Structure formats: C-alpha cells, structure tokens
Amino acid sequence: MIFVGASGNDPKNDFEIFLKNYAWVIAVAIVLIILITIAIIFLLNKKNKKPVKEISQASPSEWLEALGGKDNVIDVQSTGSRLTVKLLNKDLVNRDKLTELGVSSIVVMSDKITMVTNLDNQKIIENIKNSQQN
C-alpha cells in the first residue's frame, strides 16, 4: 500500500505542509515540557534542602565544655558546613554533647577534629573565641 499525501507523492512537501499547519502546537508543547521539567527540578530541590538553623540555643560555655574545656581549644576555623577545632587533647571531647548541640558528624584526626553542622558556624566561632578571651 502506498501512502499518497495531500500534495501528491512528495513526502518532503507533505512534511512542510504539516509544519506550517501545526508549528504553533509543536512550539507550545516544547515550552510546556521545558516548564514542567524546571518545576519538577525546583520542587525536588526545595523538598530535599534542609533549612539552615540559627545558632543553637547552646551557650559558648556548653560548646567549650563539649570540646574539653576552654584550655583544650587551640584554634577554631570554619569552611562551609565544617567546623574544624584544633585541640590539645582530643580524648576530652564529648561526642554525645556535640551531637546534642547540632553536630551531624565528627571526624577525629591526630590534633584536631572536624565537625559537620548545619548551624551558623561563624557565630559559633565568634562565641567560642570571645568566651576564651574572658
């Protein structure tokens, strides 16, 4: 069976006629597909994003106590969600207390620990350094 288009036997001409008649439908369909894809990506990212907490309700003295005391902390630095604390004695660190304060994971190295938090690390650092000076 041979298909005979509206313009005779020329399939190229039939395709051109189809595009002229339905170009707007194709364009709207493409725009809708793009918009739906963007909406799905946005909603998935919004759903998975954890809200950044304000500084925990803990006082600087509680942080220092969990880190082994004011004299145990040598230096505190922050990089993104990581809080790195250089310590004199890593054995004095109270992991359970740090978890209560909002630390999600702790990596212990030879002379420092790195903690991952979703808190405002800069405020924690400022509070710890101010409390060490007092």
N, C-alpha and C positions, 0 to 999 in steps of 0.2 A: 504494500500500500504506500503510495507516495502522497506526502503532505503538500498541498498547494496552498500557499499563503494568499493573502488578500491582493498582493501585488504580482501574483504570478508565481514563477519558480525561483525567484531570487530571495534566499533566506536572509541575506545581508540587508536588503531593503525592508523585509518584514521586521527585523530587529530594530532598525531605525524608526520605523513607524511605532513599534511598541514603546521605545524610549520616549518618543515625542508625546505619546498619549499618557504614559504613566511615570514620567520623570519626577513629578511632584510627590507621588506616592512613595517612590523609592527614596527620595531625599528625606521625607518625613520619617520613614521607617528607620533610616540610618541615624537621624538625630535622636529619635526615641531610644534606640538601642544604646547610644552613647550616654544619654542622660540616665537611663536605668542603671547602666554599669557604674557610673560615677556615684549615684545614690546608694547603691549596694556597698561599694567600697567605703564611702563615708560612714554609713551606718555600722559596718563591721568594725571600722577603726574606732568609732565612738564607743561601741559596746565593749571592746577589749581594753580601752585606755583606763588605767586606774587613776583616780583623782589624786593629785599631789596634796598630801596632808600638810597642814600647818605644822610648825614645830610642836613636838609632842608636849603634853601637859607636864612632862617631867622637868624638874629644875636642873640647872647645871650641876648642882651637887650630886644629884642622882646619876647623871652621866659619869661624873668623875668617880663616884663610888663603884659603878659598874665596870669602869676601866681600871680599877685597882687603886684608886685614890689620887689625890692631887699631885703627889710626888712621883707617881708611877708614869704619868703622861709627860713625854718629852716634847712632842710636836703633833699637831693635828692639821691635816690637809683634806681638801675635798676636790674630787673630779667627777662631775656629773652626779650620779646617784651613789657614788662610792665615797666613803669616809675612811681615810687612812690615818691611823694613830700609831705613832712611834712610842714604844714603851720601854721602861727599864726591865720590868719582869712581866712577861706575857701570862704567867701562871696565876696572877692575881685577878685576871679578867673574869667577870661573872657573866657567862654567856646567856644564862636564863634571864637575867635582869636586862641585858641588851635587847633580847628578843621582846621583852615586855615594853621596852622603850620605842620599838618600831623598827628594829634591825631585822631584815629578812634573811640575810645570810652573812656568815663570818668566815673569813679566810685568815688563818694564823700563819705567820711567817716567823723567821728567826727573831727579829727585834721589833716587829710591828704587826698590826692586824688591819685587815681591810674589811669594812662592813658595807653591805649594800642596803640602802634605805630608800624610802620614797618620801622622806621628810625634807625640810628645808635645811640642808647641811650647812650652809653658810651661817645661819643663825645659831646652829648648834656649836659650830667652831667659835664664833664670837663669844657666846656664853661661856664655853669652857675656858677660853683664853682670859676672859675678864675675871672669871672666878679663880683662876690660878694666880692672877696678879694680886688678888685681895688676900 
